[in-house]
Amino acid sequence: MKKIRGKKYKLKKHDIQSSHIKIPNINGQTQEIVAEFELGSADEFGFYVRKGHEEFTKIGYDVKRKELFVDRTKSGQTNFSEDFPGIYAAPLKSAGNKVKMHIFVDHSSVEVFGNDGERVLTNQIFPEPDSDDLEIYAKDGDVHISSLNAYELDSTWNN
């Protein structure tokens, strides 16, 4: 996977306070995100991937429930089945007050590895092709980013 990494965005030791921050220069339908968070006062934090004008897939951590989740209720085309839109979660305790996320975003899927693979969530998504932004967020408080590396990914078919 390292061979297909393109443009990179790097952030270290940064606090996010109840906001959404667009990650600059990282766009595209395929992305890799490697992040380590230190818990603060935020109830929830994570990423909006494949974000467009009216759609996004939210990947995050719910601090109170101690859950890693993927919310695909607004992830694009969802009306083909009433069972498709939803929030899918797995229990995940913080390790030393930290949560790691390693996320792969593709044209029609997201795969999330929590705390080095302790929990894994895989979901299909069907966003519009121009929904290609990436944002980081914290809800109702702050979270400390120990490290964040985000990459645009090239096609595996070309390599």
Secondary structure by P-SEA (a helix, b strand, c coil): ccccccbbbbbcccccccccccccccccccbbbbbcccccccccccccccccccbbbbbbccccccccccccccccccccccccbbbbbbbbbbcccbbbbbbbbcccbbbbbcccccbbbbbbbbcccccbbbbbbcccbbbbccbbbbbbccccccc
